[in-house]
């Protein structure tokens, strides 16, 4: 990553900053770079770049920009400094949030405290007033979005499923998968503002407290179980099965609906390839 290769609006906001060029990308298809101020007088910046032709089932950086703008002064999230489109590339420059992610050894030292903070953090997200939110992940919008991806032929599922897909039958196969989701997800939704990918790597901790939220490309109005299944999965992966029940209890849900968990797990897994 060289600053001189970036679009001018992005370059102008990075004057006085340097990067070591390392790509900090994790599971997302966005490239991620840290920029620090040469004299240490200004906070660090994060630059995300994305080629919109790659993995179209992932939201683009415009969605994250809109989410960050709407959430400003509502939750502790990065501040968007610049969003730019240059051909097929998108650029999102935002402030670096202090602390460590929820999978950092420092955060994992006290699982009980981590689970409590993680649950309270989700309560705060779900308590937001959604009246003015234009970001939509209701069932109807999800189905429309997924159908559009299938119709366009944008999805490559050649190695995504264990099933053998007959040549030329990919579209039919995906519509069958989507039909299964339609039937499983309840028509009546418990709508809240959802993070969209509420997992431990996407929350920051400082001095043992959940301090901010990051990676909000899937954020928007949807059923709370969209976040609950993501939280359950990340707890299972990073802490162990025994911490799932304490999380739900701390969140205030003594008995999660098993059918809704199963249904929204299918939604969560859609396009995860």
URHULIN-V948669 format. One record per residue. N is the residue number from 1. RES is the residue in three letters. SS is DSSP state (A for helix, B for strand, O for the rest). PSI is psi in radians with two decimals (999 if undefined). Layout:
n=N res=RES ss=SS psi=PSI
n=N res=RES ss=SS psi=PSI
//
This chain:
n=1 res=UNK ss=O psi=2.07
n=2 res=UNK ss=O psi=2.31
n=3 res=UNK ss=A psi=-0.65
n=4 res=UNK ss=A psi=-0.31
n=5 res=UNK ss=A psi=-0.08
n=6 res=UNK ss=O psi=2.73
n=7 res=UNK ss=O psi=2.59
n=8 res=UNK ss=A psi=-0.74
n=9 res=UNK ss=A psi=-0.55
n=10 res=UNK ss=A psi=-0.79
n=11 res=UNK ss=A psi=-0.74
n=12 res=UNK ss=A psi=-0.51
n=13 res=UNK ss=O psi=-0.07
n=14 res=UNK ss=O psi=0.20
n=15 res=UNK ss=O psi=2.28
n=16 res=UNK ss=O psi=-0.02
n=17 res=UNK ss=B psi=2.65
n=18 res=UNK ss=B psi=2.78
n=19 res=UNK ss=O psi=2.62
n=20 res=UNK ss=O psi=-0.02
n=21 res=UNK ss=O psi=-0.05
n=22 res=UNK ss=O psi=2.37
n=23 res=UNK ss=O psi=2.03
n=24 res=UNK ss=O psi=0.28
n=25 res=UNK ss=O psi=2.46
n=26 res=UNK ss=O psi=-1.90
n=27 res=UNK ss=O psi=-0.24
n=28 res=UNK ss=O psi=2.83
n=29 res=UNK ss=O psi=-0.04
n=30 res=UNK ss=O psi=2.41
n=31 res=UNK ss=B psi=2.49
n=32 res=UNK ss=B psi=2.26
n=33 res=UNK ss=B psi=2.46
n=34 res=UNK ss=B psi=2.30
n=35 res=UNK ss=B psi=2.29
n=36 res=UNK ss=B psi=2.59
n=37 res=UNK ss=B psi=2.34
n=38 res=UNK ss=O psi=-0.65
n=39 res=UNK ss=O psi=0.02
n=40 res=UNK ss=O psi=0.32
n=41 res=UNK ss=O psi=-0.24
n=42 res=UNK ss=O psi=2.63
n=43 res=UNK ss=O psi=2.74
n=44 res=UNK ss=O psi=2.82
n=45 res=UNK ss=B psi=2.61
n=46 res=UNK ss=B psi=2.28
n=47 res=UNK ss=B psi=2.14
n=48 res=UNK ss=B psi=2.39
n=49 res=UNK ss=B psi=2.54
n=50 res=UNK ss=B psi=2.34
n=51 res=UNK ss=B psi=2.01
n=52 res=UNK ss=O psi=-0.20
n=53 res=UNK ss=O psi=-0.28
n=54 res=UNK ss=O psi=2.23
n=55 res=UNK ss=O psi=1.20
n=56 res=UNK ss=O psi=-0.23
n=57 res=UNK ss=O psi=-0.19
n=58 res=UNK ss=O psi=2.52
n=59 res=UNK ss=O psi=2.62
n=60 res=UNK ss=O psi=3.08
n=61 res=UNK ss=A psi=-0.28
n=62 res=UNK ss=A psi=-0.70
n=63 res=UNK ss=A psi=-0.74
n=64 res=UNK ss=A psi=-0.66
n=65 res=UNK ss=A psi=-0.79
n=66 res=UNK ss=A psi=-0.73
n=67 res=UNK ss=A psi=-0.79
n=68 res=UNK ss=A psi=-0.68
n=69 res=UNK ss=A psi=-0.77
n=70 res=UNK ss=A psi=-0.61
n=71 res=UNK ss=A psi=-0.21
n=72 res=UNK ss=O psi=2.28
n=73 res=UNK ss=O psi=0.06
n=74 res=UNK ss=O psi=-0.70
n=75 res=UNK ss=O psi=2.74
n=76 res=UNK ss=O psi=1.78
n=77 res=UNK ss=B psi=2.87
n=78 res=UNK ss=O psi=2.61
n=79 res=UNK ss=O psi=2.20
n=80 res=UNK ss=B psi=2.15
n=81 res=UNK ss=B psi=-0.49
n=82 res=UNK ss=B psi=2.37
n=83 res=UNK ss=B psi=2.26
n=84 res=UNK ss=B psi=2.48
n=85 res=UNK ss=B psi=2.30
n=86 res=UNK ss=B psi=1.69
n=87 res=UNK ss=O psi=-2.18
n=88 res=UNK ss=O psi=0.01
n=89 res=UNK ss=B psi=2.41
n=90 res=UNK ss=B psi=2.58
n=91 res=UNK ss=B psi=2.26
n=92 res=UNK ss=B psi=2.02
n=93 res=UNK ss=B psi=2.25
n=94 res=UNK ss=B psi=2.92
n=95 res=UNK ss=B psi=2.59
n=96 res=UNK ss=O psi=2.25
n=97 res=UNK ss=O psi=2.39
n=98 res=UNK ss=O psi=2.74
n=99 res=UNK ss=O psi=-2.89
n=100 res=UNK ss=B psi=2.73
n=101 res=UNK ss=B psi=2.94
n=102 res=UNK ss=O psi=-0.10
n=103 res=UNK ss=O psi=0.10
n=104 res=UNK ss=O psi=2.49
n=105 res=UNK ss=A psi=-0.60
n=106 res=UNK ss=A psi=-0.69
n=107 res=UNK ss=A psi=-0.55
n=108 res=UNK ss=A psi=-0.09
n=109 res=UNK ss=O psi=-0.65
n=110 res=UNK ss=O psi=1.51
n=111 res=UNK ss=A psi=-0.63
n=112 res=UNK ss=A psi=-0.80
n=113 res=UNK ss=A psi=-0.69
n=114 res=UNK ss=A psi=-0.80
n=115 res=UNK ss=A psi=-0.73
n=116 res=UNK ss=A psi=-0.81
n=117 res=UNK ss=A psi=-0.69
n=118 res=UNK ss=A psi=-0.71
n=119 res=UNK ss=A psi=-0.77
n=120 res=UNK ss=A psi=-0.60
n=121 res=UNK ss=A psi=-0.67
n=122 res=UNK ss=A psi=-0.62
n=123 res=UNK ss=A psi=-0.74
n=124 res=UNK ss=A psi=-0.69
n=125 res=UNK ss=A psi=-0.82
n=126 res=UNK ss=A psi=-0.23
n=127 res=UNK ss=O psi=-0.12
n=128 res=UNK ss=O psi=2.54
n=129 res=UNK ss=O psi=2.12
n=130 res=UNK ss=O psi=0.05
n=131 res=UNK ss=O psi=-0.64
n=132 res=UNK ss=O psi=0.14
n=133 res=UNK ss=O psi=2.18
n=134 res=UNK ss=O psi=-0.15
n=135 res=UNK ss=O psi=2.16
n=136 res=UNK ss=B psi=2.08
n=137 res=UNK ss=O psi=0.61
n=138 res=UNK ss=O psi=2.90
n=139 res=UNK ss=A psi=-0.80
n=140 res=UNK ss=A psi=-0.69
n=141 res=UNK ss=A psi=-0.71
n=142 res=UNK ss=A psi=-0.80
n=143 res=UNK ss=A psi=-0.77
n=144 res=UNK ss=A psi=-0.74
n=145 res=UNK ss=A psi=-0.80
n=146 res=UNK ss=A psi=-0.72
n=147 res=UNK ss=A psi=-0.69
n=148 res=UNK ss=A psi=-0.70
n=149 res=UNK ss=A psi=-0.71
n=150 res=UNK ss=A psi=-0.83
n=151 res=UNK ss=A psi=-0.63
n=152 res=UNK ss=A psi=-0.25
n=153 res=UNK ss=O psi=0.38
n=154 res=UNK ss=O psi=-0.29
n=155 res=UNK ss=O psi=2.30
n=156 res=UNK ss=O psi=1.89
n=157 res=UNK ss=O psi=0.38
n=158 res=UNK ss=O psi=-0.52
n=159 res=UNK ss=O psi=0.32
n=160 res=UNK ss=O psi=-0.48
n=161 res=UNK ss=O psi=2.69
n=162 res=UNK ss=O psi=-0.50
n=163 res=UNK ss=O psi=2.55
n=164 res=UNK ss=O psi=2.11
n=165 res=UNK ss=O psi=2.03
n=166 res=UNK ss=O psi=2.56
n=167 res=UNK ss=O psi=2.30
n=168 res=UNK ss=O psi=0.05
n=169 res=UNK ss=O psi=0.21
n=170 res=UNK ss=A psi=-0.80
n=171 res=UNK ss=A psi=-0.81
n=172 res=UNK ss=A psi=-0.75
n=173 res=UNK ss=A psi=-0.79
n=174 res=UNK ss=A psi=-0.66
n=175 res=UNK ss=A psi=-0.59
n=176 res=UNK ss=A psi=-0.73
n=177 res=UNK ss=A psi=-0.75
n=178 res=UNK ss=A psi=-0.65
n=179 res=UNK ss=A psi=-0.64
n=180 res=UNK ss=A psi=-0.68
n=181 res=UNK ss=A psi=-0.77
n=182 res=UNK ss=A psi=-0.77
n=183 res=UNK ss=A psi=-0.60
n=184 res=UNK ss=A psi=-0.68
n=185 res=UNK ss=O psi=2.23
n=186 res=UNK ss=O psi=2.59
n=187 res=UNK ss=O psi=-0.56
n=188 res=UNK ss=O psi=2.07
n=189 res=UNK ss=O psi=2.54
n=190 res=UNK ss=O psi=1.52
n=191 res=UNK ss=B psi=2.30
n=192 res=UNK ss=B psi=3.07
n=193 res=UNK ss=B psi=2.19
n=194 res=UNK ss=B psi=2.52
n=195 res=UNK ss=O psi=-0.70
n=196 res=UNK ss=O psi=-0.46
n=197 res=UNK ss=O psi=1.09
n=198 res=UNK ss=O psi=1.50
n=199 res=UNK ss=O psi=2.86
n=200 res=UNK ss=A psi=-0.60
n=201 res=UNK ss=A psi=-0.22
n=202 res=UNK ss=A psi=0.28
n=203 res=UNK ss=B psi=2.55
n=204 res=UNK ss=B psi=2.52
n=205 res=UNK ss=B psi=2.46
n=206 res=UNK ss=B psi=2.12
n=207 res=UNK ss=O psi=0.71
n=208 res=UNK ss=O psi=-0.06
n=209 res=UNK ss=B psi=2.51
n=210 res=UNK ss=B psi=2.10
n=211 res=UNK ss=B psi=-0.40
n=212 res=UNK ss=B psi=2.96
n=213 res=UNK ss=B psi=2.45
n=214 res=UNK ss=O psi=3.04
n=215 res=UNK ss=O psi=1.24
n=216 res=UNK ss=O psi=0.54
n=217 res=UNK ss=O psi=-0.45
n=218 res=UNK ss=O psi=0.15
n=219 res=UNK ss=O psi=2.63
n=220 res=UNK ss=B psi=-3.14
n=221 res=UNK ss=B psi=2.19
n=222 res=UNK ss=B psi=-3.09
n=223 res=UNK ss=B psi=2.43
n=224 res=UNK ss=O psi=-0.43
n=225 res=UNK ss=A psi=-0.29
n=226 res=UNK ss=A psi=-0.71
n=227 res=UNK ss=A psi=-0.61
n=228 res=UNK ss=A psi=-0.68
n=229 res=UNK ss=A psi=-0.59
n=230 res=UNK ss=A psi=-0.72
n=231 res=UNK ss=A psi=-0.75
n=232 res=UNK ss=A psi=-0.76
n=233 res=UNK ss=A psi=-0.74
n=234 res=UNK ss=A psi=-0.58
n=235 res=UNK ss=A psi=-0.76
n=236 res=UNK ss=A psi=-0.75
n=237 res=UNK ss=A psi=-0.69
n=238 res=UNK ss=A psi=-0.36
n=239 res=UNK ss=O psi=-0.61
n=240 res=UNK ss=O psi=2.70
n=241 res=UNK ss=O psi=-0.57
n=242 res=UNK ss=A psi=-0.25
n=243 res=UNK ss=A psi=-0.03
n=244 res=UNK ss=A psi=-0.83
n=245 res=UNK ss=A psi=-0.81
n=246 res=UNK ss=A psi=-0.60
n=247 res=UNK ss=A psi=-0.87
n=248 res=UNK ss=A psi=-0.67
n=249 res=UNK ss=A psi=-0.75
n=250 res=UNK ss=A psi=-0.57
n=251 res=UNK ss=A psi=-0.43
n=252 res=UNK ss=O psi=0.34
n=253 res=UNK ss=O psi=1.64
n=254 res=UNK ss=O psi=-0.68
n=255 res=UNK ss=O psi=1.55
n=256 res=UNK ss=O psi=2.56
n=257 res=UNK ss=O psi=1.97
n=258 res=UNK ss=A psi=-0.57
n=259 res=UNK ss=A psi=-0.67
n=260 res=UNK ss=A psi=-0.66
n=261 res=UNK ss=A psi=-0.77
n=262 res=UNK ss=A psi=-0.75
n=263 res=UNK ss=A psi=-0.83
n=264 res=UNK ss=A psi=-0.29
n=265 res=UNK ss=A psi=-0.66
n=266 res=UNK ss=A psi=-0.70
n=267 res=UNK ss=A psi=-0.78
n=268 res=UNK ss=A psi=-0.63
n=269 res=UNK ss=A psi=-0.24
n=270 res=UNK ss=O psi=2.23
n=271 res=UNK ss=O psi=0.16
n=272 res=UNK ss=O psi=1.17
n=273 res=UNK ss=O psi=999
//
